[in-house]
Structure formats: C-alpha cells, structure tokens
Amino acid sequence: MKIIQRIFAIFVILILIIIILIIYNNYDKIPSKIEHINRNKYNVFPVGKLRHINNDNFIDENNIIWKRRTFFNSILHNPFKYYVFETYSPDKSSSEVEVLKSDFDNNSQNFKPASYNFYSSFNYPLSHLFADVIPIIIYLRPQYKIYN
C-alpha cells in the first residue's frame, strides 16, 4: 500500500511542477486590464465579400485568408446563430468577426466584431489561454463589453 501512496505522491508532485512551469513560462502574456479591454481596437474586418476557396477557407478582396470556425470552435460565440471567421497575423495574433448564419447563407455579409486575440486560439492555444481567456475571468465585470 505504501508503494501506491508514494507513486501517487510523486505523480501529484510532477503534475504540480508541470503546472508551475506552464504558468511561469506564460504568466508574462497576461495583459493589463486596460490592454485587454481595449484590445478590440486592433480587430480587422474582411474587405469586400468573402469568396469560398476550399473547406472552411475564404478570401477577401485584399487576399486575406479567413477561416470559418467549426461549430465546436465557435462555442463561445453562439454557433447556432453565428458563423465566426478568423484571420491570422504574422505577430501570432488573430482577428475574429461573426455574422448571422441566415445572413451569410443568403449572401449578406454584415460582419460584426467578435474579438481580437493577442494569440491565435488555433496556432497558439496555451498562449491564447493566458493572454485572451484568463483575463476575461480575472477582469470579469458587468460592464465588461464596454470598450474604451
């Protein structure tokens, strides 16, 4: 019985060390409250109408590639009602826009801002967690959606 307890204790210690290392290596990515709340001023929009390329990839008139997120990857944006499109920047950030499914399916592309991410959720998920998701929890307030 003591061997199982020791193995379990070593396992817990290793998990804690891994968690501490992940936090230590990513803590500096958490923006200030002002930076986080004002981040959407960097969000970009598609120019003109999006044209379908293949699968979930679309292109705008400036030849910017926009990826339509899957249902599961859009879960925080009400995927029953909206399509969410995301484009990536060389600096690891991404911009998201959303459009009503009914509008998009009827060729009306009235995009609304969804979110600017300091780190793309697809390409840098751990950094995205620290820079874009955890601040929502830390800075959550009733007036959170008000951007200065």
C-alpha positions in Angstrom: 0.0 0.0 0.0 2.9 2.4 0.8 4.3 2.0 -2.7 1.0 3.1 -4.3 0.9 6.1 -2.0 4.4 7.0 -2.9 3.8 6.7 -6.6 0.7 8.8 -6.3 2.6 11.5 -4.3 5.3 11.5 -6.9 2.7 11.8 -9.7 1.0 14.7 -7.9 4.3 16.5 -7.4 5.2 16.1 -11.1 1.9 17.4 -12.2 2.3 20.4 -9.9 5.8 21.1 -11.3 4.5 20.9 -14.8 1.6 23.4 -13.9 4.1 25.8 -12.3 6.4 25.7 -15.3 3.5 26.3 -17.7 2.3 29.3 -15.6 5.9 30.6 -15.2 6.5 30.5 -18.9 3.2 32.1 -19.8 2.4 34.5 -17.0 4.0 37.4 -18.8 1.5 37.0 -21.6 -1.4 38.2 -19.4 -2.2 41.8 -20.5 -3.2 44.5 -18.1 -6.9 45.2 -17.7 -6.7 48.3 -19.9 -4.8 46.4 -22.6 -7.3 43.6 -22.5 -10.4 45.6 -22.5 -9.2 47.9 -25.3 -7.7 45.0 -27.5 -10.6 45.1 -30.0 -9.4 48.3 -31.5 -6.8 46.1 -33.3 -9.5 43.8 -34.8 -9.6 43.8 -38.6 -12.5 43.1 -40.8 -12.8 41.4 -44.2 -12.6 43.8 -47.1 -15.5 43.3 -49.5 -17.3 40.0 -49.8 -15.6 36.7 -48.7 -15.2 34.2 -51.5 -15.0 30.5 -50.7 -11.6 28.9 -51.5 -11.9 25.4 -50.1 -13.1 23.6 -47.0 -13.6 26.3 -44.3 -11.2 28.8 -46.0 -12.4 32.1 -47.6 -10.5 35.0 -49.1 -11.4 38.7 -49.1 -10.7 41.4 -51.7 -7.3 42.1 -50.1 -6.3 38.5 -50.5 -6.5 37.9 -46.7 -7.4 34.3 -45.8 -10.3 33.9 -43.4 -11.0 30.6 -41.7 -14.6 29.8 -40.8 -14.5 28.1 -37.4 -16.2 24.8 -36.8 -19.2 24.6 -34.6 -17.2 23.4 -31.6 -14.5 26.1 -32.0 -17.3 28.7 -32.1 -18.9 27.6 -28.9 -18.3 30.8 -27.1 -19.9 32.8 -30.0 -23.3 31.0 -30.1 -22.7 28.7 -33.1 -26.4 28.0 -33.5 -26.8 31.6 -34.6 -23.5 32.9 -35.9 -20.6 31.9 -38.2 -17.2 33.0 -36.8 -14.4 33.8 -39.1 -10.8 34.2 -38.0 -7.7 35.5 -39.7 -4.1 35.3 -38.5 -1.3 37.9 -38.4 2.4 37.3 -38.5 2.7 38.6 -34.9 0.8 35.5 -33.7 -2.4 37.5 -33.1 -5.8 36.9 -34.8 -8.9 38.8 -35.5 -12.4 37.3 -35.3 -15.6 38.5 -36.9 -19.1 37.0 -36.7 -22.1 37.1 -39.0 -25.6 35.7 -38.6 -25.8 32.4 -40.3 -29.0 33.3 -42.0 -27.5 36.5 -43.5 -24.3 34.7 -44.7 -26.2 31.9 -46.2 -28.3 34.5 -48.1 -25.1 36.2 -49.4 -25.4 39.1 -47.0 -22.1 39.6 -45.2 -22.8 42.0 -42.4 -19.8 41.2 -40.2 -19.7 42.3 -36.6 -16.5 42.4 -34.4 -16.1 39.3 -32.3 -12.7 39.5 -30.7 -9.1 40.4 -31.3 -6.8 37.8 -29.8 -3.2 38.5 -28.8 -2.5 34.9 -29.6 -4.4 32.8 -32.1 -6.5 30.1 -30.5 -5.7 27.7 -33.3 -2.0 28.2 -33.6 -1.0 29.1 -30.0 -3.7 27.6 -27.7 -1.7 27.8 -24.5 -0.6 31.4 -25.0 -4.2 32.2 -26.1 -5.5 30.8 -22.8 -3.2 33.1 -20.8 -3.4 36.2 -22.9 -7.0 36.2 -24.0 -9.1 33.8 -21.9 -7.8 34.0 -18.4 -8.1 37.9 -18.5 -11.8 37.5 -19.2 -12.1 35.6 -15.9 -9.8 38.0 -14.0 -11.4 41.2 -15.3 -15.0 40.0 -15.5 -17.4 42.8 -14.6 -21.0 43.5 -15.6 -19.8 46.3 -17.9 -17.0 44.1 -19.4 -18.3 44.5 -23.0 -17.8 48.3 -22.9 -14.6 49.1 -24.8 -12.9 52.5 -24.3 
